Amino acid sequence: MGPDGLEIVPAHHAGRQVLRLRRHGLVVADCLSVEEVARYVDLADLCEVIALPGARGDVRAAVR
């Protein structure tokens, strides 16, 4: 996760694995490398989000 609702998730596009950038659920870009992701967001601002075991719905924890 990043600032302003930015989310980076693995995805497939045209038969290739990409890093998909979404902001508030809308696709911003499909990036082929971390360097491309860095064009959209400062990598230092990103944090990992993990699902909590036994959590209901959209309960997640950010890990920096």
CHARMM internal coordinates of N, CA and C (Angstrom, degrees):
IC EDIT
DIST 1 N 1 CA 1.4481
DIST 1 CA 1 C 1.5206
ANGL 1 N 1 CA 1 C 108.64
DIST 1 C 2 N 1.3117
ANGL 1 CA 1 C 2 N 113.38
DIHE 1 N 1 CA 1 C 2 N 151.29
DIST 2 N 2 CA 1.4482
ANGL 1 C 2 N 2 CA 119.66
DIHE 1 CA 1 C 2 N 2 CA 178.52
DIST 2 CA 2 C 1.5234
ANGL 2 N 2 CA 2 C 109.79
DIHE 1 C 2 N 2 CA 2 C -133.71
DIST 2 C 3 N 1.2962
ANGL 2 CA 2 C 3 N 116.49
DIHE 2 N 2 CA 2 C 3 N -172.51
DIST 3 N 3 CA 1.4600
ANGL 2 C 3 N 3 CA 120.80
DIHE 2 CA 2 C 3 N 3 CA -179.23
DIST 3 CA 3 C 1.5270
ANGL 3 N 3 CA 3 C 112.35
DIHE 2 C 3 N 3 CA 3 C -68.30
DIST 3 C 4 N 1.3010
ANGL 3 CA 3 C 4 N 115.65
DIHE 3 N 3 CA 3 C 4 N 155.58
DIST 4 N 4 CA 1.4715
ANGL 3 C 4 N 4 CA 123.14
DIHE 3 CA 3 C 4 N 4 CA 174.29
DIST 4 CA 4 C 1.5224
ANGL 4 N 4 CA 4 C 113.38
DIHE 3 C 4 N 4 CA 4 C 58.46
DIST 4 C 5 N 1.3366
ANGL 4 CA 4 C 5 N 117.42
DIHE 4 N 4 CA 4 C 5 N 38.40
DIST 5 N 5 CA 1.4488
ANGL 4 C 5 N 5 CA 120.67
DIHE 4 CA 4 C 5 N 5 CA 175.43
DIST 5 CA 5 C 1.5078
ANGL 5 N 5 CA 5 C 115.82
DIHE 4 C 5 N 5 CA 5 C 76.92
DIST 5 C 6 N 1.3342
ANGL 5 CA 5 C 6 N 118.24
DIHE 5 N 5 CA 5 C 6 N 13.78
DIST 6 N 6 CA 1.4558
ANGL 5 C 6 N 6 CA 121.52
DIHE 5 CA 5 C 6 N 6 CA 179.44
DIST 6 CA 6 C 1.5206
ANGL 6 N 6 CA 6 C 109.77
DIHE 5 C 6 N 6 CA 6 C -74.34
DIST 6 C 7 N 1.3273
ANGL 6 CA 6 C 7 N 115.81
DIHE 6 N 6 CA 6 C 7 N 133.13
DIST 7 N 7 CA 1.4615
ANGL 6 C 7 N 7 CA 122.01
DIHE 6 CA 6 C 7 N 7 CA 177.88
DIST 7 CA 7 C 1.5216
ANGL 7 N 7 CA 7 C 107.99
DIHE 6 C 7 N 7 CA 7 C -130.79
DIST 7 C 8 N 1.3287
ANGL 7 CA 7 C 8 N 116.38
DIHE 7 N 7 CA 7 C 8 N 138.71
DIST 8 N 8 CA 1.4596
ANGL 7 C 8 N 8 CA 121.48
DIHE 7 CA 7 C 8 N 8 CA 178.72
DIST 8 CA 8 C 1.5223
ANGL 8 N 8 CA 8 C 107.16
DIHE 7 C 8 N 8 CA 8 C -118.65
DIST 8 C 9 N 1.3288
ANGL 8 CA 8 C 9 N 116.03
DIHE 8 N 8 CA 8 C 9 N 122.27
DIST 9 N 9 CA 1.4597
ANGL 8 C 9 N 9 CA 121.39
DIHE 8 CA 8 C 9 N 9 CA -177.49
DIST 9 CA 9 C 1.5249
ANGL 9 N 9 CA 9 C 109.89
DIHE 8 C 9 N 9 CA 9 C -132.78
DIST 9 C 10 N 1.3359
ANGL 9 CA 9 C 10 N 117.10
DIHE 9 N 9 CA 9 C 10 N 148.00
DIST 10 N 10 CA 1.4610
ANGL 9 C 10 N 10 CA 118.85
DIHE 9 CA 9 C 10 N 10 CA 174.90
DIST 10 CA 10 C 1.5247
ANGL 10 N 10 CA 10 C 109.87
DIHE 9 C 10 N 10 CA 10 C -70.36
DIST 10 C 11 N 1.3223
ANGL 10 CA 10 C 11 N 116.69
DIHE 10 N 10 CA 10 C 11 N 143.82
DIST 11 N 11 CA 1.4648
ANGL 10 C 11 N 11 CA 121.48
DIHE 10 CA 10 C 11 N 11 CA -179.74
DIST 11 CA 11 C 1.5194
ANGL 11 N 11 CA 11 C 108.76
DIHE 10 C 11 N 11 CA 11 C -154.58
DIST 11 C 12 N 1.3279
ANGL 11 CA 11 C 12 N 115.90
DIHE 11 N 11 CA 11 C 12 N 173.35
DIST 12 N 12 CA 1.4677
ANGL 11 C 12 N 12 CA 121.97
DIHE 11 CA 11 C 12 N 12 CA 174.87
DIST 12 CA 12 C 1.5172
ANGL 12 N 12 CA 12 C 108.43
DIHE 11 C 12 N 12 CA 12 C -120.53
DIST 12 C 13 N 1.3149
ANGL 12 CA 12 C 13 N 115.41
DIHE 12 N 12 CA 12 C 13 N 134.71
DIST 13 N 13 CA 1.4651
ANGL 12 C 13 N 13 CA 121.54
DIHE 12 CA 12 C 13 N 13 CA 178.80
DIST 13 CA 13 C 1.5269
ANGL 13 N 13 CA 13 C 107.50
DIHE 12 C 13 N 13 CA 13 C -140.48
DIST 13 C 14 N 1.3183
ANGL 13 CA 13 C 14 N 116.53
DIHE 13 N 13 CA 13 C 14 N 124.05
DIST 14 N 14 CA 1.4699
ANGL 13 C 14 N 14 CA 122.29
DIHE 13 CA 13 C 14 N 14 CA 179.37
DIST 14 CA 14 C 1.5277
ANGL 14 N 14 CA 14 C 111.67
DIHE 13 C 14 N 14 CA 14 C 53.71
DIST 14 C 15 N 1.3341
ANGL 14 CA 14 C 15 N 115.64
DIHE 14 N 14 CA 14 C 15 N 39.29
DIST 15 N 15 CA 1.4560
ANGL 14 C 15 N 15 CA 120.52
DIHE 14 CA 14 C 15 N 15 CA 176.95
DIST 15 CA 15 C 1.5136
ANGL 15 N 15 CA 15 C 115.72
DIHE 14 C 15 N 15 CA 15 C 79.46
DIST 15 C 16 N 1.3230
ANGL 15 CA 15 C 16 N 117.67
DIHE 15 N 15 CA 15 C 16 N 4.90
DIST 16 N 16 CA 1.4685
ANGL 15 C 16 N 16 CA 121.89
DIHE 15 CA 15 C 16 N 16 CA 179.82
DIST 16 CA 16 C 1.5133
ANGL 16 N 16 CA 16 C 110.31
DIHE 15 C 16 N 16 CA 16 C -117.71
DIST 16 C 17 N 1.3301
ANGL 16 CA 16 C 17 N 115.52
DIHE 16 N 16 CA 16 C 17 N 148.70
DIST 17 N 17 CA 1.4562
ANGL 16 C 17 N 17 CA 119.54
DIHE 16 CA 16 C 17 N 17 CA 174.62
DIST 17 CA 17 C 1.5260
ANGL 17 N 17 CA 17 C 107.92
DIHE 16 C 17 N 17 CA 17 C -80.28
DIST 17 C 18 N 1.3206
ANGL 17 CA 17 C 18 N 116.14
DIHE 17 N 17 CA 17 C 18 N 133.90
DIST 18 N 18 CA 1.4623
ANGL 17 C 18 N 18 CA 121.74
DIHE 17 CA 17 C 18 N 18 CA -179.21
DIST 18 CA 18 C 1.5213
ANGL 18 N 18 CA 18 C 109.81
DIHE 17 C 18 N 18 CA 18 C -132.49
DIST 18 C 19 N 1.3129
ANGL 18 CA 18 C 19 N 115.58
DIHE 18 N 18 CA 18 C 19 N 165.33
DIST 19 N 19 CA 1.4603
ANGL 18 C 19 N 19 CA 122.49
DIHE 18 CA 18 C 19 N 19 CA 169.52
DIST 19 CA 19 C 1.5212
ANGL 19 N 19 CA 19 C 105.71
DIHE 18 C 19 N 19 CA 19 C -100.42
DIST 19 C 20 N 1.3245
ANGL 19 CA 19 C 20 N 116.47
DIHE 19 N 19 CA 19 C 20 N 110.33
DIST 20 N 20 CA 1.4647
ANGL 19 C 20 N 20 CA 120.76
DIHE 19 CA 19 C 20 N 20 CA -175.95
DIST 20 CA 20 C 1.5176
ANGL 20 N 20 CA 20 C 109.86
DIHE 19 C 20 N 20 CA 20 C -91.37
DIST 20 C 21 N 1.3104
ANGL 20 CA 20 C 21 N 115.78
DIHE 20 N 20 CA 20 C 21 N 125.42
DIST 21 N 21 CA 1.4527
ANGL 20 C 21 N 21 CA 122.18
DIHE 20 CA 20 C 21 N 21 CA 176.74
DIST 21 CA 21 C 1.5219
ANGL 21 N 21 CA 21 C 108.38
DIHE 20 C 21 N 21 CA 21 C -97.21
DIST 21 C 22 N 1.3311
ANGL 21 CA 21 C 22 N 114.77
DIHE 21 N 21 CA 21 C 22 N 124.98
DIST 22 N 22 CA 1.4669
ANGL 21 C 22 N 22 CA 120.54
DIHE 21 CA 21 C 22 N 22 CA 176.95
DIST 22 CA 22 C 1.5192
ANGL 22 N 22 CA 22 C 108.58
DIHE 21 C 22 N 22 CA 22 C -126.00
DIST 22 C 23 N 1.2978
ANGL 22 CA 22 C 23 N 115.30
DIHE 22 N 22 CA 22 C 23 N 141.98
DIST 23 N 23 CA 1.4607
ANGL 22 C 23 N 23 CA 120.67
DIHE 22 CA 22 C 23 N 23 CA 175.04
DIST 23 CA 23 C 1.5193
ANGL 23 N 23 CA 23 C 106.96
DIHE 22 C 23 N 23 CA 23 C -123.42
DIST 23 C 24 N 1.3259
ANGL 23 CA 23 C 24 N 114.84
DIHE 23 N 23 CA 23 C 24 N 118.22
DIST 24 N 24 CA 1.4637
ANGL 23 C 24 N 24 CA 121.59
DIHE 23 CA 23 C 24 N 24 CA -177.91
DIST 24 CA 24 C 1.5312
ANGL 24 N 24 CA 24 C 111.10
DIHE 23 C 24 N 24 CA 24 C 53.16
DIST 24 C 25 N 1.3573
ANGL 24 CA 24 C 25 N 115.91
DIHE 24 N 24 CA 24 C 25 N 38.53
DIST 25 N 25 CA 1.4539
ANGL 24 C 25 N 25 CA 121.92
DIHE 24 CA 24 C 25 N 25 CA 176.79
DIST 25 CA 25 C 1.5177
ANGL 25 N 25 CA 25 C 116.14
DIHE 24 C 25 N 25 CA 25 C 86.72
DIST 25 C 26 N 1.3209
ANGL 25 CA 25 C 26 N 118.17
DIHE 25 N 25 CA 25 C 26 N -10.32
DIST 26 N 26 CA 1.4616
ANGL 25 C 26 N 26 CA 121.38
DIHE 25 CA 25 C 26 N 26 CA -179.77
DIST 26 CA 26 C 1.5249
ANGL 26 N 26 CA 26 C 110.21
DIHE 25 C 26 N 26 CA 26 C -96.72
DIST 26 C 27 N 1.3276
ANGL 26 CA 26 C 27 N 117.53
DIHE 26 N 26 CA 26 C 27 N 135.66
DIST 27 N 27 CA 1.4592
ANGL 26 C 27 N 27 CA 121.41
DIHE 26 CA 26 C 27 N 27 CA -179.15
DIST 27 CA 27 C 1.5250
ANGL 27 N 27 CA 27 C 109.75
DIHE 26 C 27 N 27 CA 27 C -68.68
DIST 27 C 28 N 1.3320
ANGL 27 CA 27 C 28 N 115.68
DIHE 27 N 27 CA 27 C 28 N 126.83
DIST 28 N 28 CA 1.4580
ANGL 27 C 28 N 28 CA 122.82
DIHE 27 CA 27 C 28 N 28 CA 177.42
DIST 28 CA 28 C 1.5244
ANGL 28 N 28 CA 28 C 109.45
DIHE 27 C 28 N 28 CA 28 C -96.73
DIST 28 C 29 N 1.3597
ANGL 28 CA 28 C 29 N 116.05
DIHE 28 N 28 CA 28 C 29 N -45.03
DIST 29 N 29 CA 1.4671
ANGL 28 C 29 N 29 CA 120.35
DIHE 28 CA 28 C 29 N 29 CA -177.96
DIST 29 CA 29 C 1.5129
ANGL 29 N 29 CA 29 C 110.25
DIHE 28 C 29 N 29 CA 29 C -165.70
DIST 29 C 30 N 1.3257
ANGL 29 CA 29 C 30 N 115.76
DIHE 29 N 29 CA 29 C 30 N 156.15
DIST 30 N 30 CA 1.4580
ANGL 29 C 30 N 30 CA 123.37
DIHE 29 CA 29 C 30 N 30 CA 168.81
DIST 30 CA 30 C 1.5179
ANGL 30 N 30 CA 30 C 106.20
DIHE 29 C 30 N 30 CA 30 C -111.49
DIST 30 C 31 N 1.3327
ANGL 30 CA 30 C 31 N 116.35
DIHE 30 N 30 CA 30 C 31 N 118.13
DIST 31 N 31 CA 1.4613
ANGL 30 C 31 N 31 CA 121.58
DIHE 30 CA 30 C 31 N 31 CA -175.60
DIST 31 CA 31 C 1.5188
ANGL 31 N 31 CA 31 C 110.19
DIHE 30 C 31 N 31 CA 31 C -108.75
DIST 31 C 32 N 1.3221
ANGL 31 CA 31 C 32 N 116.03
DIHE 31 N 31 CA 31 C 32 N 139.58
DIST 32 N 32 CA 1.4571
ANGL 31 C 32 N 32 CA 121.61
DIHE 31 CA 31 C 32 N 32 CA 179.55
DIST 32 CA 32 C 1.5235
ANGL 32 N 32 CA 32 C 112.64
DIHE 31 C 32 N 32 CA 32 C -89.04
DIST 32 C 33 N 1.3378
ANGL 32 CA 32 C 33 N 117.71
DIHE 32 N 32 CA 32 C 33 N -12.23
DIST 33 N 33 CA 1.4632
ANGL 32 C 33 N 33 CA 120.62
DIHE 32 CA 32 C 33 N 33 CA -178.18
DIST 33 CA 33 C 1.5285
ANGL 33 N 33 CA 33 C 110.27
DIHE 32 C 33 N 33 CA 33 C -149.44
DIST 33 C 34 N 1.3178
ANGL 33 CA 33 C 34 N 114.22
DIHE 33 N 33 CA 33 C 34 N 164.99
DIST 34 N 34 CA 1.4657
ANGL 33 C 34 N 34 CA 120.21
DIHE 33 CA 33 C 34 N 34 CA 176.50
DIST 34 CA 34 C 1.5312
ANGL 34 N 34 CA 34 C 109.79
DIHE 33 C 34 N 34 CA 34 C -65.28
DIST 34 C 35 N 1.3206
ANGL 34 CA 34 C 35 N 116.51
DIHE 34 N 34 CA 34 C 35 N -33.20
DIST 35 N 35 CA 1.4702
ANGL 34 C 35 N 35 CA 120.61
DIHE 34 CA 34 C 35 N 35 CA 178.42
DIST 35 CA 35 C 1.5319
ANGL 35 N 35 CA 35 C 110.28
DIHE 34 C 35 N 35 CA 35 C -60.65
DIST 35 C 36 N 1.3283
ANGL 35 CA 35 C 36 N 116.84
DIHE 35 N 35 CA 35 C 36 N -38.89
DIST 36 N 36 CA 1.4664
ANGL 35 C 36 N 36 CA 119.73
DIHE 35 CA 35 C 36 N 36 CA 176.99
DIST 36 CA 36 C 1.5239
ANGL 36 N 36 CA 36 C 110.89
DIHE 35 C 36 N 36 CA 36 C -66.76
DIST 36 C 37 N 1.3256
ANGL 36 CA 36 C 37 N 117.88
DIHE 36 N 36 CA 36 C 37 N -39.06
DIST 37 N 37 CA 1.4675
ANGL 36 C 37 N 37 CA 121.39
DIHE 36 CA 36 C 37 N 37 CA 177.69
DIST 37 CA 37 C 1.5271
ANGL 37 N 37 CA 37 C 109.34
DIHE 36 C 37 N 37 CA 37 C -59.64
DIST 37 C 38 N 1.3368
ANGL 37 CA 37 C 38 N 116.64
DIHE 37 N 37 CA 37 C 38 N -39.22
DIST 38 N 38 CA 1.4691
ANGL 37 C 38 N 38 CA 121.64
DIHE 37 CA 37 C 38 N 38 CA -178.18
DIST 38 CA 38 C 1.5258
ANGL 38 N 38 CA 38 C 112.15
DIHE 37 C 38 N 38 CA 38 C -63.46
DIST 38 C 39 N 1.3154
ANGL 38 CA 38 C 39 N 118.07
DIHE 38 N 38 CA 38 C 39 N -18.71
DIST 39 N 39 CA 1.4772
ANGL 38 C 39 N 39 CA 120.16
DIHE 38 CA 38 C 39 N 39 CA 175.73
DIST 39 CA 39 C 1.5227
ANGL 39 N 39 CA 39 C 111.46
DIHE 38 C 39 N 39 CA 39 C -71.07
DIST 39 C 40 N 1.3367
ANGL 39 CA 39 C 40 N 116.39
DIHE 39 N 39 CA 39 C 40 N -21.79
DIST 40 N 40 CA 1.4650
ANGL 39 C 40 N 40 CA 121.32
DIHE 39 CA 39 C 40 N 40 CA -176.41
DIST 40 CA 40 C 1.5263
ANGL 40 N 40 CA 40 C 113.23
DIHE 39 C 40 N 40 CA 40 C -102.25
DIST 40 C 41 N 1.3315
ANGL 40 CA 40 C 41 N 116.83
DIHE 40 N 40 CA 40 C 41 N -27.11
DIST 41 N 41 CA 1.4658
ANGL 40 C 41 N 41 CA 119.88
DIHE 40 CA 40 C 41 N 41 CA -175.55
DIST 41 CA 41 C 1.5245
ANGL 41 N 41 CA 41 C 109.17
DIHE 40 C 41 N 41 CA 41 C -151.38
DIST 41 C 42 N 1.3229
ANGL 41 CA 41 C 42 N 116.58
DIHE 41 N 41 CA 41 C 42 N 145.51
DIST 42 N 42 CA 1.4586
ANGL 41 C 42 N 42 CA 121.70
DIHE 41 CA 41 C 42 N 42 CA 173.67
DIST 42 CA 42 C 1.5279
ANGL 42 N 42 CA 42 C 106.79
DIHE 41 C 42 N 42 CA 42 C -69.10
DIST 42 C 43 N 1.3244
ANGL 42 CA 42 C 43 N 117.52
DIHE 42 N 42 CA 42 C 43 N 119.68
DIST 43 N 43 CA 1.4570
ANGL 42 C 43 N 43 CA 121.34
DIHE 42 CA 42 C 43 N 43 CA -175.63
DIST 43 CA 43 C 1.5297
ANGL 43 N 43 CA 43 C 112.55
DIHE 42 C 43 N 43 CA 43 C -59.86
DIST 43 C 44 N 1.3133
ANGL 43 CA 43 C 44 N 117.89
DIHE 43 N 43 CA 43 C 44 N -26.10
DIST 44 N 44 CA 1.4610
ANGL 43 C 44 N 44 CA 121.57
DIHE 43 CA 43 C 44 N 44 CA 178.89
DIST 44 CA 44 C 1.5252
ANGL 44 N 44 CA 44 C 111.67
DIHE 43 C 44 N 44 CA 44 C -68.68
DIST 44 C 45 N 1.3364
ANGL 44 CA 44 C 45 N 117.70
DIHE 44 N 44 CA 44 C 45 N -19.00
DIST 45 N 45 CA 1.4646
ANGL 44 C 45 N 45 CA 121.61
DIHE 44 CA 44 C 45 N 45 CA 179.81
DIST 45 CA 45 C 1.5262
ANGL 45 N 45 CA 45 C 113.02
DIHE 44 C 45 N 45 CA 45 C -85.11
DIST 45 C 46 N 1.3324
ANGL 45 CA 45 C 46 N 117.49
DIHE 45 N 45 CA 45 C 46 N -6.02
DIST 46 N 46 CA 1.4624
ANGL 45 C 46 N 46 CA 120.70
DIHE 45 CA 45 C 46 N 46 CA -177.71
DIST 46 CA 46 C 1.5192
ANGL 46 N 46 CA 46 C 111.23
DIHE 45 C 46 N 46 CA 46 C -83.93
DIST 46 C 47 N 1.3273
ANGL 46 CA 46 C 47 N 116.27
DIHE 46 N 46 CA 46 C 47 N 148.87
DIST 47 N 47 CA 1.4509
ANGL 46 C 47 N 47 CA 121.62
DIHE 46 CA 46 C 47 N 47 CA 173.02
DIST 47 CA 47 C 1.5231
ANGL 47 N 47 CA 47 C 108.81
DIHE 46 C 47 N 47 CA 47 C -138.30
DIST 47 C 48 N 1.3160
ANGL 47 CA 47 C 48 N 116.22
DIHE 47 N 47 CA 47 C 48 N 150.20
DIST 48 N 48 CA 1.4597
ANGL 47 C 48 N 48 CA 121.69
DIHE 47 CA 47 C 48 N 48 CA -179.66
DIST 48 CA 48 C 1.5266
ANGL 48 N 48 CA 48 C 109.18
DIHE 47 C 48 N 48 CA 48 C -80.65
DIST 48 C 49 N 1.3118
ANGL 48 CA 48 C 49 N 116.21
DIHE 48 N 48 CA 48 C 49 N 139.67
DIST 49 N 49 CA 1.4556
ANGL 48 C 49 N 49 CA 121.49
DIHE 48 CA 48 C 49 N 49 CA 177.38
DIST 49 CA 49 C 1.5184
ANGL 49 N 49 CA 49 C 107.57
DIHE 48 C 49 N 49 CA 49 C -117.22
DIST 49 C 50 N 1.3306
ANGL 49 CA 49 C 50 N 115.91
DIHE 49 N 49 CA 49 C 50 N 127.73
DIST 50 N 50 CA 1.4557
ANGL 49 C 50 N 50 CA 120.32
DIHE 49 CA 49 C 50 N 50 CA 179.54
DIST 50 CA 50 C 1.5233
ANGL 50 N 50 CA 50 C 109.85
DIHE 49 C 50 N 50 CA 50 C -119.81
DIST 50 C 51 N 1.3269
ANGL 50 CA 50 C 51 N 115.68
DIHE 50 N 50 CA 50 C 51 N 146.86
DIST 51 N 51 CA 1.4670
ANGL 50 C 51 N 51 CA 120.50
DIHE 50 CA 50 C 51 N 51 CA 176.46
DIST 51 CA 51 C 1.5222
ANGL 51 N 51 CA 51 C 108.09
DIHE 50 C 51 N 51 CA 51 C -77.54
DIST 51 C 52 N 1.3092
ANGL 51 CA 51 C 52 N 116.94
DIHE 51 N 51 CA 51 C 52 N 136.70
DIST 52 N 52 CA 1.4541
ANGL 51 C 52 N 52 CA 121.35
DIHE 51 CA 51 C 52 N 52 CA 179.10
DIST 52 CA 52 C 1.5222
ANGL 52 N 52 CA 52 C 109.61
DIHE 51 C 52 N 52 CA 52 C -84.43
DIST 52 C 53 N 1.3342
ANGL 52 CA 52 C 53 N 118.53
DIHE 52 N 52 CA 52 C 53 N 135.35
DIST 53 N 53 CA 1.4649
ANGL 52 C 53 N 53 CA 120.92
DIHE 52 CA 52 C 53 N 53 CA 179.24
DIST 53 CA 53 C 1.5293
ANGL 53 N 53 CA 53 C 110.79
DIHE 52 C 53 N 53 CA 53 C -60.89
DIST 53 C 54 N 1.3015
ANGL 53 CA 53 C 54 N 115.79
DIHE 53 N 53 CA 53 C 54 N 134.52
DIST 54 N 54 CA 1.4565
ANGL 53 C 54 N 54 CA 120.73
DIHE 53 CA 53 C 54 N 54 CA 178.61
DIST 54 CA 54 C 1.5134
ANGL 54 N 54 CA 54 C 114.85
DIHE 53 C 54 N 54 CA 54 C 75.46
DIST 54 C 55 N 1.3252
ANGL 54 CA 54 C 55 N 116.82
DIHE 54 N 54 CA 54 C 55 N 4.79
DIST 55 N 55 CA 1.4647
ANGL 54 C 55 N 55 CA 120.53
DIHE 54 CA 54 C 55 N 55 CA -179.00
DIST 55 CA 55 C 1.5211
ANGL 55 N 55 CA 55 C 109.50
DIHE 54 C 55 N 55 CA 55 C -76.79
DIST 55 C 56 N 1.3053
ANGL 55 CA 55 C 56 N 116.05
DIHE 55 N 55 CA 55 C 56 N 148.99
DIST 56 N 56 CA 1.4593
ANGL 55 C 56 N 56 CA 121.52
DIHE 55 CA 55 C 56 N 56 CA 178.67
DIST 56 CA 56 C 1.5194
ANGL 56 N 56 CA 56 C 109.46
DIHE 55 C 56 N 56 CA 56 C -99.79
DIST 56 C 57 N 1.3080
ANGL 56 CA 56 C 57 N 115.53
DIHE 56 N 56 CA 56 C 57 N 144.68
DIST 57 N 57 CA 1.4712
ANGL 56 C 57 N 57 CA 120.98
DIHE 56 CA 56 C 57 N 57 CA 172.27
DIST 57 CA 57 C 1.5035
ANGL 57 N 57 CA 57 C 113.23
DIHE 56 C 57 N 57 CA 57 C 62.24
DIST 57 C 58 N 1.3185
ANGL 57 CA 57 C 58 N 115.55
DIHE 57 N 57 CA 57 C 58 N -127.00
DIST 58 N 58 CA 1.4674
ANGL 57 C 58 N 58 CA 121.80
DIHE 57 CA 57 C 58 N 58 CA -171.53
DIST 58 CA 58 C 1.5305
ANGL 58 N 58 CA 58 C 111.65
DIHE 57 C 58 N 58 CA 58 C -103.45
DIST 58 C 59 N 1.3364
ANGL 58 CA 58 C 59 N 117.97
DIHE 58 N 58 CA 58 C 59 N 35.11
DIST 59 N 59 CA 1.4541
ANGL 58 C 59 N 59 CA 120.00
DIHE 58 CA 58 C 59 N 59 CA -179.91
DIST 59 CA 59 C 1.5197
ANGL 59 N 59 CA 59 C 108.51
DIHE 58 C 59 N 59 CA 59 C -83.42
DIST 59 C 60 N 1.3330
ANGL 59 CA 59 C 60 N 115.75
DIHE 59 N 59 CA 59 C 60 N 118.55
DIST 60 N 60 CA 1.4633
ANGL 59 C 60 N 60 CA 121.86
DIHE 59 CA 59 C 60 N 60 CA -178.40
DIST 60 CA 60 C 1.5211
ANGL 60 N 60 CA 60 C 108.45
DIHE 59 C 60 N 60 CA 60 C -138.19
DIST 60 C 61 N 1.3265
ANGL 60 CA 60 C 61 N 115.77
DIHE 60 N 60 CA 60 C 61 N 160.67
DIST 61 N 61 CA 1.4578
ANGL 60 C 61 N 61 CA 121.02
DIHE 60 CA 60 C 61 N 61 CA 177.77
DIST 61 CA 61 C 1.5218
ANGL 61 N 61 CA 61 C 108.53
DIHE 60 C 61 N 61 CA 61 C -122.56
DIST 61 C 62 N 1.3088
ANGL 61 CA 61 C 62 N 115.67
DIHE 61 N 61 CA 61 C 62 N 137.90
DIST 62 N 62 CA 1.4580
ANGL 61 C 62 N 62 CA 120.53
DIHE 61 CA 61 C 62 N 62 CA 176.41
DIST 62 CA 62 C 1.5196
ANGL 62 N 62 CA 62 C 109.27
DIHE 61 C 62 N 62 CA 62 C -91.02
DIST 62 C 63 N 1.3137
ANGL 62 CA 62 C 63 N 116.16
DIHE 62 N 62 CA 62 C 63 N 133.85
DIST 63 N 63 CA 1.4601
ANGL 62 C 63 N 63 CA 121.67
DIHE 62 CA 62 C 63 N 63 CA 179.72
DIST 63 CA 63 C 1.5125
ANGL 63 N 63 CA 63 C 107.24
DIHE 62 C 63 N 63 CA 63 C -120.92
DIST 63 C 64 N 1.2868
ANGL 63 CA 63 C 64 N 116.56
DIHE 63 N 63 CA 63 C 64 N 125.73
DIST 64 N 64 CA 1.4703
ANGL 63 C 64 N 64 CA 120.49
DIHE 63 CA 63 C 64 N 64 CA -179.35
DIST 64 CA 64 C 1.4767
ANGL 64 N 64 CA 64 C 110.08
DIHE 63 C 64 N 64 CA 64 C -105.84
END
COOR INIT
IC SEED 1 N 1 CA 1 C
IC BUILD
